[in-house]
Amino acid sequence: MIVARRGLDAIAHRGPDGEGLHACDRDAVTVFGHRRLSILDLSQAAAQPMICPETGNIIVFNGEIYNFLELREQLEAKGHCFYGNGDTEVLLAGWRVWGRDLFARCNGMWALAIWERASGDMIVCRDRLGVKPLYVHRTRDGLMLASEIRAIAAMRGGYPEPNPDAIFDFMTLGRSEHTSQTFFQGIDAVTPGQVWRIAQDGAITTWPYHRWPGAGEAPSLEAKDVRELVRDATALRLRSDVPTVTLLSGGLDSSVLTATGLACDGRPRVAFAGAFTYGYGDEEFARFDETASAAELMRELGAADRHHVRKVRALPETEELDDLVRVQEEPFSTPSILASYRTYRAVREAGYKVVISGEGSDETFGGYPSRYQAFAIREALRAGRLPTALRLLARSSIEASLVANRLAWDLPLPALAKLLRRRRPSVGLISDALWAASRRRLAALQDDMRSSVRERLRRDVLTTSLPQILRMTDRNSMRFGVEVRSPFLDYRLVERALVTPVQRLMGDTHGKVLLRQAFARDLPDRVVWQHKTTGFGHAEQFLVSRMPIRDMLDDVPESISAYLDIARLRRDAAAGDLHTTFWLAVSVALWYRSVYV
């Protein structure tokens, strides 16, 4: 219990509303700990760990099951009686009634563990996209599972050694979360979309409860489908026993969710409190500030009195940057996430703890037209379709350098290696020892970057871009005890988007054309058809050379030299005028400094 207590204390920020510990003493001792963020059923009836009165099964659960009311009705029809009004009890009853078929019925985000009294086995599961985190570490005495790596570190008495493979992939392409590995040796993420059955002797049996469809295995999306699915997904995610807010920029995604939230306000168990907008108080960054356009939309929607604006100084102080690094616990690919960190802090300070956010829209609907059109142009050139490539190049206004970047990954591996080492600053800062040992890693990254445009979008959703965004969002929001719900990640919507032709999803120039068409009659044209150039954290993204990193880099332990050239990193930081990929090396150094002091 003492060890579990240390782990629970390490993640107290994730659940400031309550805590619980429970030990199961059979052939193997199993200890459950839970920190509670009260959102559905604020009474003690929803406290965890929760024990099923009929089976003696025990559950700890992080997340929300958005369709819990529908599942509850189905279980009541089968004779089950409920004591509370939350979703945790529905999961316990659902496991008793449906067993391994439970999770396919759930629409939500979750990381959970259920201990079966009858078998003594542990059932472990994450949601389909891995919105909620769950990490596992095997010791000589058993397994440790936790929502954050810091809890495992607290229980084992420190962080494990760094994972050089993760460091290499990140410094080369900014990749993380693309495998089950973390930046720490021996700590892995539980695979999304799978169920683990862990026997008392530690043996693990796994099976998938969800499979993402391939081309032709599900109907493509049309605009009317998008509108219906997004509206329904948002309505489900507005269910809460505490007030809910959206994050509103001047863009399409957040405007769709805010308008939908206002339309749903007043439904049973829905209390929509308005929107939060992030902006800049310093005149230098006024061109990135979207508070005026967001305020105009709220006036048009008749909800100006429910609009909260937080303006900040774009450049962070050392203390703030330090805390962001500590909160993330692993390297992160862009300093723009300072904006979400600050916004979730403001949301909590205002007394709210549930946010509806637009994560996943860009990945699901092809919201990066330059990125994906560059892959499409390369694909056409490979196939000898020069007129198609020229047409795409002309219509999308892509810079030739971006297409050249994509074509570079088709070079022979030795030539690619030399080019990356010379032209990409973060790669040039990889230590000679790590670079020499990681040729196989570079070959794997090259294979990934050679993917078709359809496969690239699919991988961005399921293995690369989106999983990384979800980790960064989870850490930033839960640092302040705020839960983020993302309607664009509803699995019904993602399934259909994955089989929809890419050009149909994104169009040629705007990106997300299907989403724009779907809500064209709900929002002003200036919102629906704008060319988006700003957003949360746009200013911070380009301020690396002015951030207070030089003194921080002086404190990085010299042992990091096994992974990157810290002396050169310090020289380059002092010189200023830094390339954007330089941040990847800075992030690794600051991460190392935060955990290996």
C-alpha positions as CSV (number, residue, x, y, z in Angstrom):
1,M,0.0,0.0,0.0
2,I,2.9,2.4,0.7
3,V,4.2,1.9,-2.8
4,A,0.8,2.5,-4.3
5,R,0.4,5.6,-2.2
6,R,3.6,7.1,-3.6
7,G,2.2,6.5,-7.2
8,L,-1.2,8.0,-6.3
9,D,0.4,11.1,-4.8
10,A,2.4,11.7,-7.9
11,I,-0.7,12.1,-10.0
12,A,-2.9,14.0,-7.5
13,H,-3.3,16.8,-10.1
14,R,-5.3,14.4,-12.3
15,G,-8.0,14.0,-9.7
16,P,-8.2,16.8,-7.1
17,D,-11.8,15.9,-6.0
18,G,-11.1,12.6,-4.1
19,E,-8.9,9.5,-3.8
20,G,-9.2,5.9,-3.0
21,L,-7.0,2.8,-2.3
22,H,-8.1,-0.8,-2.2
23,A,-6.0,-4.0,-1.8
24,C,-7.1,-7.4,-3.1
25,D,-5.3,-10.2,-1.2
26,R,-5.4,-13.5,-3.0
27,D,-2.6,-15.6,-4.4
28,A,-1.1,-12.3,-5.7
29,V,-1.7,-9.0,-3.9
30,T,-3.2,-6.4,-6.2
31,V,-3.6,-2.8,-5.1
32,F,-5.9,-0.3,-6.8
33,G,-5.5,3.5,-6.5
34,H,-7.6,6.2,-8.0
35,R,-7.7,10.0,-8.0
36,R,-11.1,11.4,-8.8
37,L,-12.2,14.3,-11.0
38,S,-15.9,14.5,-10.3
39,I,-17.9,15.1,-13.5
40,L,-20.6,12.5,-13.7
41,D,-22.5,11.7,-10.5
42,L,-20.8,14.0,-8.0
43,S,-21.9,11.9,-5.0
44,Q,-19.9,9.2,-3.2
45,A,-21.9,6.6,-5.1
46,A,-19.4,7.2,-8.0
47,A,-16.2,7.0,-5.9
48,Q,-13.4,4.6,-6.9
49,P,-12.1,2.0,-6.7
50,M,-15.6,0.7,-7.2
51,I,-16.7,-2.8,-6.2
52,C,-19.5,-4.7,-7.9
53,P,-21.9,-5.9,-5.1
54,E,-22.9,-8.9,-7.1
55,T,-19.6,-10.3,-8.4
56,G,-17.0,-8.6,-6.1
57,N,-15.2,-7.3,-9.2
58,I,-13.3,-4.1,-8.8
59,I,-12.7,-1.3,-11.2
60,V,-10.5,1.8,-11.5
61,F,-11.4,4.0,-14.6
62,N,-10.1,7.2,-16.1
63,G,-12.2,8.9,-18.8
64,E,-15.8,9.1,-19.8
65,I,-18.3,6.7,-21.5
66,Y,-20.4,9.2,-23.4
67,N,-23.2,6.8,-24.3
68,F,-23.5,5.5,-20.7
69,L,-27.1,6.4,-20.5
70,E,-28.0,4.2,-23.5
71,L,-25.9,1.3,-22.1
72,R,-27.5,1.8,-18.7
73,E,-31.0,1.4,-20.3
74,Q,-29.9,-1.8,-22.0
75,L,-28.6,-3.2,-18.7
76,E,-31.7,-2.2,-16.8
77,A,-33.7,-4.1,-19.4
78,K,-31.7,-7.2,-18.4
79,G,-32.6,-6.7,-14.8
80,H,-29.6,-4.8,-13.4
81,C,-30.3,-2.3,-10.6
82,F,-28.0,0.8,-10.3
83,Y,-27.1,2.6,-7.1
84,G,-25.6,5.8,-8.7
85,N,-25.9,7.9,-11.8
86,G,-22.5,7.7,-13.3
87,D,-20.7,5.7,-16.0
88,T,-18.2,3.7,-13.9
89,E,-21.0,1.6,-12.5
90,V,-22.2,1.0,-16.0
91,L,-18.8,-0.4,-16.9
92,L,-18.8,-2.8,-14.0
93,A,-22.3,-4.0,-14.8
94,G,-21.5,-4.2,-18.5
95,W,-18.5,-6.5,-17.8
96,R,-20.7,-8.8,-15.8
97,V,-23.3,-9.0,-18.5
98,W,-21.4,-8.7,-21.8
99,G,-17.9,-9.7,-20.8
100,R,-15.4,-9.1,-23.6
101,D,-18.1,-7.6,-25.9
102,L,-18.5,-4.6,-23.5
103,F,-15.9,-2.3,-25.0
104,A,-17.1,-2.5,-28.6
105,R,-20.4,-1.1,-27.3
106,C,-18.7,1.9,-25.6
107,N,-18.4,5.4,-27.2
108,G,-15.9,7.3,-25.2
109,M,-12.4,7.7,-24.0
110,W,-11.0,5.4,-21.3
111,A,-8.2,3.7,-19.6
112,L,-9.3,1.1,-17.0
113,A,-8.5,-2.0,-15.0
114,I,-11.0,-4.5,-13.8
115,W,-10.1,-7.2,-11.3
116,E,-12.2,-10.3,-11.6
117,R,-12.8,-11.9,-8.2
118,A,-13.8,-15.3,-9.7
119,S,-10.6,-15.7,-11.8
120,G,-8.2,-13.4,-10.0
121,D,-7.3,-12.0,-13.4
122,M,-6.9,-8.3,-14.3
123,I,-8.6,-6.9,-17.4
124,V,-6.9,-3.8,-18.8
125,C,-8.2,-1.7,-21.7
126,R,-7.8,1.7,-23.5
127,D,-10.1,3.4,-25.9
128,R,-9.8,2.9,-29.6
129,L,-7.6,6.0,-30.3
130,G,-5.8,6.0,-27.0
131,V,-7.2,9.4,-25.9
132,K,-6.7,8.4,-22.3
133,P,-3.1,7.2,-21.4
134,L,-2.1,4.0,-19.6
135,Y,1.4,2.9,-19.1
136,V,2.8,-0.5,-17.9
137,H,6.1,-1.5,-16.3
138,R,7.1,-5.0,-15.5
139,T,9.2,-5.6,-12.4
140,R,10.5,-8.8,-10.8
141,D,7.5,-8.9,-8.5
142,G,4.7,-8.0,-10.9
143,L,3.3,-5.2,-13.0
144,M,2.8,-1.5,-12.4
145,L,0.1,0.4,-14.4
146,A,-0.6,4.1,-14.2
147,S,-2.0,7.0,-16.1
148,E,1.3,8.9,-16.1
149,I,4.9,7.7,-16.2
150,R,5.7,9.8,-13.1
151,A,3.5,7.5,-11.0
152,I,5.5,4.5,-12.1
153,A,8.7,6.4,-11.4
154,A,7.4,7.2,-7.9
155,M,6.5,3.6,-7.2
156,R,9.8,2.1,-8.5
157,G,12.0,4.9,-6.8
158,G,13.1,6.8,-9.9
159,Y,12.9,6.9,-13.7
160,P,14.5,4.2,-15.8
161,E,17.3,4.9,-18.2
162,P,16.4,6.8,-21.4
163,N,15.3,5.0,-24.5
164,P,17.7,5.8,-27.3
165,D,15.4,4.6,-30.0
166,A,12.7,7.1,-28.9
167,I,15.2,9.9,-28.7
168,F,16.5,9.2,-32.2
169,D,13.0,9.0,-33.8
170,F,12.0,12.3,-32.1
171,M,15.1,14.2,-33.1
172,T,14.9,13.0,-36.7
173,L,11.2,13.5,-37.4
174,G,9.6,14.8,-34.2
175,R,8.0,11.5,-33.7
176,S,6.7,10.1,-30.4
177,E,3.7,7.8,-29.5
178,H,4.1,6.1,-32.9
179,T,5.1,2.9,-31.1
180,S,4.2,1.5,-27.8
181,Q,7.6,2.5,-26.5
182,T,8.1,5.6,-24.3
183,F,11.3,7.7,-23.8
184,F,12.0,5.4,-20.8
185,Q,13.4,1.9,-21.1
186,G,11.0,-0.7,-19.8
187,I,7.9,1.5,-19.7
188,D,5.4,1.0,-22.5
189,A,2.0,2.3,-23.4
190,V,-0.9,-0.2,-23.4
191,T,-2.1,-0.5,-27.0
192,P,-5.3,1.4,-27.8
193,G,-8.2,-0.7,-29.1
194,Q,-7.1,-3.9,-27.3
195,V,-8.0,-5.8,-24.1
196,W,-5.4,-7.3,-21.9
197,R,-6.2,-10.2,-19.6
198,I,-3.4,-10.5,-17.0
199,A,-3.2,-13.7,-15.1
200,Q,-2.0,-13.9,-11.5
201,D,1.3,-15.3,-12.7
202,G,1.8,-12.3,-15.0
203,A,1.0,-14.0,-18.2
204,I,-0.8,-11.6,-20.6
205,T,-3.4,-12.6,-23.2
206,T,-4.5,-9.8,-25.6
207,W,-7.3,-9.4,-28.2
208,P,-8.6,-6.4,-30.2
209,Y,-12.1,-5.2,-29.7
210,H,-12.0,-2.8,-32.6
211,R,-10.5,-2.8,-36.1
212,W,-10.3,0.3,-38.2
213,P,-11.8,-0.3,-41.7
214,G,-9.8,-0.2,-44.9
215,A,-10.9,1.2,-48.3
216,G,-14.3,-0.2,-49.3
217,E,-15.1,-1.6,-45.9
218,A,-17.3,1.3,-44.8
219,P,-19.2,4.0,-46.7
220,S,-17.4,7.2,-47.5
221,L,-18.5,10.4,-45.9
222,E,-20.8,13.0,-47.5
223,A,-21.3,16.5,-46.1
224,K,-24.7,15.5,-44.6
225,D,-23.1,12.6,-42.8
226,V,-20.4,14.8,-41.3
227,R,-23.0,17.3,-40.0
228,E,-25.1,14.6,-38.4
229,L,-22.2,12.7,-36.9
230,V,-20.4,15.8,-35.6
231,R,-23.6,17.2,-34.0
232,D,-24.4,13.9,-32.4
233,A,-20.9,13.4,-31.1
234,T,-20.9,16.8,-29.6
235,A,-24.2,16.3,-27.9
236,L,-22.9,13.1,-26.4
237,R,-19.8,14.8,-25.1
238,L,-21.8,17.6,-23.5
239,R,-23.3,15.2,-21.0
240,S,-21.9,16.3,-17.6
241,D,-23.1,17.1,-14.1
242,V,-20.8,20.2,-14.1
243,P,-20.7,23.1,-16.6
244,T,-18.9,22.6,-19.9
245,V,-17.1,25.1,-22.1
246,T,-15.4,25.1,-25.5
247,L,-12.1,26.5,-26.6
248,L,-12.9,29.0,-29.3
249,S,-10.4,30.4,-31.8
250,G,-11.3,32.2,-34.9
251,G,-11.4,29.0,-36.9
252,L,-13.9,26.5,-38.2
253,D,-13.5,23.6,-35.8
254,S,-14.1,25.5,-32.6
255,S,-16.8,27.6,-34.2
256,V,-18.7,24.4,-35.1
257,L,-18.4,23.0,-31.6
258,T,-19.4,26.3,-29.9
259,A,-22.5,26.8,-32.1
260,T,-23.5,23.1,-31.5
261,G,-22.9,23.5,-27.7
262,L,-25.2,26.5,-27.6
263,A,-27.9,24.6,-29.6
264,C,-27.7,21.7,-27.1
265,D,-27.8,23.8,-23.9
266,G,-30.7,22.9,-21.7
267,R,-30.9,19.2,-22.6
268,P,-30.9,16.8,-19.7
269,R,-27.5,16.7,-18.0
270,V,-26.1,19.4,-20.3
271,A,-25.0,22.8,-18.9
272,F,-23.1,24.6,-21.6
273,A,-21.4,27.6,-20.0
274,G,-19.8,29.3,-23.1
275,A,-16.4,29.6,-24.7
276,F,-12.8,30.5,-23.8
277,T,-10.5,32.3,-26.3
278,Y,-6.8,32.7,-26.0
279,G,-5.0,35.8,-27.3
280,Y,-1.9,38.0,-26.9
281,G,-1.6,41.2,-24.9
282,D,1.6,42.3,-26.4
283,E,1.2,44.5,-29.5
284,E,4.1,42.7,-31.3
285,F,1.9,39.6,-31.7
286,A,-1.4,41.3,-32.4
287,R,-1.5,39.7,-35.9
288,F,-1.8,36.3,-34.3
289,D,-4.6,37.4,-31.9
290,E,-8.1,36.0,-32.8
291,T,-10.1,37.3,-29.9
292,A,-11.9,39.9,-32.0
293,S,-13.2,37.4,-34.5
294,A,-14.1,35.0,-31.8
295,A,-16.0,37.8,-30.0
296,E,-17.8,38.7,-33.2
297,L,-19.0,35.1,-33.6
298,M,-20.2,34.9,-30.0
299,R,-22.2,38.1,-30.6
300,E,-23.7,36.6,-33.7
301,L,-24.6,33.5,-31.8
302,G,-26.3,35.6,-29.1
303,A,-23.9,34.5,-26.4
304,A,-21.5,37.4,-26.0
305,D,-22.1,37.2,-22.2
306,R,-20.7,33.7,-22.2
307,H,-17.4,34.5,-23.8
308,H,-14.2,34.4,-21.7
309,V,-11.0,35.9,-23.1
310,R,-7.6,35.3,-21.7
311,K,-4.7,37.5,-23.1
312,V,-1.1,36.7,-22.3
313,R,2.4,37.7,-23.0
314,A,3.6,35.4,-25.7
315,L,7.1,34.8,-24.3
316,P,7.1,32.5,-21.3
317,E,9.1,33.1,-18.1
318,T,11.6,30.4,-17.1
319,E,9.3,29.1,-14.3
320,E,6.4,28.6,-16.7
321,L,8.5,26.8,-19.4
322,D,10.0,24.7,-16.6
323,D,6.6,23.6,-15.4
324,L,5.4,22.8,-19.0
325,V,8.4,20.6,-19.5
326,R,7.8,18.8,-16.2
327,V,4.1,18.4,-16.9
328,Q,4.7,16.8,-20.3
329,E,7.3,14.4,-18.9
330,E,8.5,13.4,-22.3
331,P,9.8,15.6,-25.2
332,F,7.2,17.5,-27.1
333,S,7.4,18.6,-30.8
334,T,6.3,22.3,-30.6
335,P,6.4,25.1,-28.0
336,S,3.0,26.1,-29.3
337,I,1.4,23.9,-26.7
338,L,2.2,26.7,-24.2
339,A,-1.1,28.1,-25.4
340,S,-3.2,25.1,-24.4
341,Y,-1.3,24.9,-21.1
342,R,-2.2,28.5,-20.3
343,T,-5.8,28.1,-21.5
344,Y,-6.5,25.1,-19.4
345,R,-5.1,26.9,-16.4
346,A,-7.4,29.8,-17.1
347,V,-10.4,27.4,-17.5
348,R,-9.7,25.9,-14.1
349,E,-9.2,29.3,-12.5
350,A,-12.6,30.3,-13.7
351,G,-14.1,27.3,-12.0
352,Y,-14.7,24.9,-15.0
353,K,-13.3,21.5,-15.5
354,V,-14.8,20.1,-18.7
355,V,-13.7,21.4,-22.1
356,I,-15.0,20.5,-25.6
357,S,-12.1,20.8,-28.0
358,G,-11.4,20.3,-31.7
359,E,-8.5,17.8,-31.5
360,G,-8.4,15.5,-34.4
361,S,-10.2,17.6,-37.0
362,D,-7.1,18.5,-38.9
363,E,-6.0,14.9,-39.1
364,T,-9.4,13.4,-39.7
365,F,-10.5,15.8,-42.4
366,G,-7.2,16.7,-44.1
367,G,-6.7,20.0,-42.5
368,Y,-3.1,20.4,-43.6
369,P,-3.5,20.8,-47.4
370,S,0.1,21.7,-48.1
371,R,1.3,18.7,-46.2
372,Y,-1.0,16.2,-47.9
373,Q,-0.8,17.8,-51.4
374,A,2.9,17.5,-51.2
375,F,2.5,13.8,-50.7
376,A,0.0,13.7,-53.6
377,I,2.4,15.5,-55.9
378,R,5.2,13.1,-55.1
379,E,2.8,10.2,-55.7
380,A,1.9,11.6,-59.1
381,L,5.5,12.1,-60.0
382,R,6.4,8.6,-59.0
383,A,3.7,7.3,-61.3
384,G,4.8,9.4,-64.2
385,R,1.7,11.6,-64.1
386,L,3.4,14.9,-64.7
387,P,0.3,16.8,-65.8
388,T,-1.4,15.8,-62.5
389,A,1.6,16.8,-60.5
390,L,1.7,20.2,-62.2
391,R,-2.0,20.8,-61.8
392,L,-1.8,20.0,-58.1
393,L,1.2,22.2,-57.7
394,A,-0.5,25.1,-59.4
395,R,-3.9,24.8,-57.6
396,S,-2.6,24.3,-54.1
397,S,0.2,27.0,-54.2
398,I,2.6,24.6,-52.4
399,E,6.2,25.8,-52.1
400,A,8.5,23.7,-54.3
401,S,10.8,23.2,-51.3
402,L,8.1,21.3,-49.5
403,V,7.7,18.9,-52.5
404,A,11.5,18.6,-52.6
405,N,11.5,17.7,-48.9
406,R,9.1,14.8,-49.6
407,L,11.1,13.7,-52.6
408,A,14.3,13.6,-50.6
409,W,13.0,10.6,-48.7
410,D,13.1,8.6,-51.9
411,L,16.9,9.0,-52.0
412,P,19.1,6.0,-51.3
413,L,19.5,5.6,-47.6
414,P,23.2,6.7,-47.5
415,A,22.4,9.9,-49.4
416,L,19.4,10.6,-47.3
417,A,21.4,10.2,-44.1
418,K,24.1,12.7,-45.3
419,L,21.4,15.2,-46.3
420,L,19.6,15.0,-43.0
421,R,22.7,15.2,-41.0
422,R,23.8,18.3,-42.9
423,R,20.5,20.2,-43.5
424,R,18.2,19.4,-40.5
425,P,19.6,21.0,-37.3
426,S,18.0,18.5,-34.9
427,V,19.5,15.6,-36.8
428,G,22.9,17.3,-36.9
429,L,22.8,17.5,-33.1
430,I,22.3,13.7,-32.6
431,S,25.5,12.4,-30.9
432,D,27.8,10.4,-33.2
433,A,27.4,7.3,-31.1
434,L,23.6,7.4,-31.3
435,W,23.6,8.2,-35.0
436,A,26.0,5.3,-35.8
437,A,23.8,2.9,-33.8
438,S,20.5,3.9,-35.3
439,R,20.8,3.2,-39.0
440,R,18.0,0.6,-38.8
441,R,15.8,3.3,-37.2
442,L,16.4,5.7,-40.0
443,A,15.5,3.0,-42.5
444,A,12.2,2.4,-40.7
445,L,11.4,6.2,-40.7
446,Q,12.3,6.4,-44.4
447,D,9.8,3.6,-45.2
448,D,7.1,5.5,-43.3
449,M,7.8,8.7,-45.1
450,R,7.5,7.0,-48.4
451,S,3.8,6.3,-47.8
452,S,1.1,7.3,-50.2
453,V,-1.1,10.3,-49.4
454,R,-4.0,8.0,-48.3
455,E,-1.7,6.0,-46.1
456,R,-0.1,9.1,-44.7
457,L,-3.4,10.5,-43.5
458,R,-4.4,7.2,-42.0
459,R,-1.1,6.9,-40.2
460,D,-1.3,10.5,-39.0
461,V,-4.6,9.6,-37.4
462,L,-3.8,6.2,-35.9
463,T,0.0,6.2,-35.2
464,T,1.9,9.5,-35.6
465,S,0.5,13.0,-35.4
466,L,-2.8,12.5,-33.6
467,P,-1.5,10.2,-30.8
468,Q,1.2,12.8,-30.1
469,I,-1.3,15.6,-29.9
470,L,-3.5,13.5,-27.6
471,R,-0.6,13.0,-25.2
472,M,0.3,16.7,-25.1
473,T,-3.3,17.6,-24.6
474,D,-3.9,15.1,-21.8
475,R,-0.8,16.3,-19.8
476,N,-1.6,20.0,-20.2
477,S,-5.3,19.7,-19.3
478,M,-4.9,17.2,-16.4
479,R,-2.1,19.3,-14.9
480,F,-5.0,21.6,-13.9
481,G,-7.7,19.0,-13.4
482,V,-9.5,19.7,-16.6
483,E,-11.0,17.0,-18.8
484,V,-10.9,17.5,-22.6
485,R,-13.6,15.9,-24.8
486,S,-13.1,15.8,-28.6
487,P,-16.2,15.3,-30.8
488,F,-14.1,14.9,-33.9
489,L,-12.5,11.8,-32.4
490,D,-15.9,9.9,-32.2
491,Y,-15.0,6.5,-33.6
492,R,-18.0,6.5,-35.9
493,L,-16.7,9.7,-37.6
494,V,-13.1,8.5,-37.8
495,E,-14.1,5.2,-39.3
496,R,-15.9,6.8,-42.1
497,A,-13.2,9.5,-42.7
498,L,-10.5,6.9,-43.0
499,V,-12.2,5.3,-46.0
500,T,-13.2,8.6,-47.7
501,P,-10.9,9.7,-50.6
502,V,-8.4,12.2,-49.4
503,Q,-9.1,14.9,-52.1
504,R,-12.8,14.6,-51.2
505,L,-12.0,15.3,-47.5
506,M,-9.7,18.2,-48.0
507,G,-10.2,19.8,-51.4
508,D,-7.3,21.7,-53.1
509,T,-6.6,24.8,-51.1
510,H,-8.7,25.3,-48.0
511,G,-8.5,21.8,-46.4
512,K,-11.4,20.2,-44.6
513,V,-13.7,20.9,-47.5
514,L,-16.3,18.3,-46.3
515,L,-16.5,19.8,-42.9
516,R,-16.9,23.3,-44.4
517,Q,-19.7,22.1,-46.7
518,A,-21.3,20.3,-43.7
519,F,-21.7,23.5,-41.7
520,A,-21.9,26.1,-44.4
521,R,-25.5,27.0,-43.4
522,D,-24.8,27.1,-39.7
523,L,-21.9,29.6,-39.6
524,P,-21.0,32.9,-41.4
525,D,-19.0,32.5,-44.6
526,R,-16.1,34.3,-43.2
527,V,-15.7,31.5,-40.7
528,V,-16.5,28.6,-43.0
529,W,-14.3,29.5,-46.0
530,Q,-11.4,31.4,-44.5
531,H,-7.8,30.4,-45.1
532,K,-6.7,29.7,-41.5
533,T,-3.2,30.9,-40.7
534,T,-3.3,31.3,-37.0
535,G,-4.6,29.4,-34.0
536,F,-3.7,28.4,-30.4
537,G,0.0,29.0,-29.9
538,H,0.8,30.3,-33.3
539,A,3.1,33.0,-31.9
540,E,4.9,30.7,-29.4
541,Q,5.8,28.3,-32.2
542,F,8.3,30.8,-33.7
543,L,9.8,32.2,-30.5
544,V,12.3,29.5,-29.7
545,S,15.3,31.8,-30.1
546,R,13.8,34.3,-27.7
547,M,12.7,31.9,-25.0
548,P,14.7,31.7,-21.7
549,I,16.4,28.4,-22.7
550,R,20.1,29.3,-22.5
551,D,20.4,29.2,-18.7
552,M,18.2,26.1,-18.7
553,L,20.6,24.4,-21.1
554,D,23.5,25.2,-18.9
555,D,21.8,23.0,-16.2
556,V,21.5,19.9,-18.4
557,P,23.6,17.0,-17.1
558,E,26.6,16.2,-19.2
559,S,25.5,12.6,-19.4
560,I,23.1,13.6,-22.1
561,S,26.1,13.6,-24.5
562,A,25.4,9.9,-25.1
563,Y,22.4,11.1,-27.1
564,L,23.0,14.6,-28.3
565,D,25.9,17.1,-28.8
566,I,25.1,19.3,-25.8
567,A,28.1,21.6,-26.3
568,R,27.0,22.4,-29.9
569,L,23.4,22.8,-28.7
570,R,24.5,25.4,-26.2
571,R,26.5,27.3,-28.9
572,D,23.7,27.3,-31.3
573,A,21.2,28.5,-28.7
574,A,23.5,31.4,-27.8
575,A,23.8,32.3,-31.5
576,G,20.0,32.7,-31.9
577,D,18.1,32.8,-35.2
578,L,17.2,29.2,-34.9
579,H,15.6,26.8,-37.4
580,T,12.2,25.5,-36.3
581,T,13.5,21.9,-36.0
582,F,16.1,23.1,-33.5
583,W,13.3,22.9,-30.9
584,L,13.3,19.1,-31.1
585,A,16.9,19.0,-29.7
586,V,16.0,21.7,-27.1
587,S,13.0,19.7,-26.0
588,V,15.1,16.6,-25.5
589,A,17.6,18.5,-23.5
590,L,15.0,20.1,-21.3
591,W,13.2,16.8,-20.8
592,Y,16.5,15.2,-19.8
593,R,17.2,18.1,-17.4
594,S,13.8,17.7,-15.7
595,V,14.0,13.9,-15.0
596,Y,17.7,13.1,-14.6
597,V,18.8,15.8,-12.2
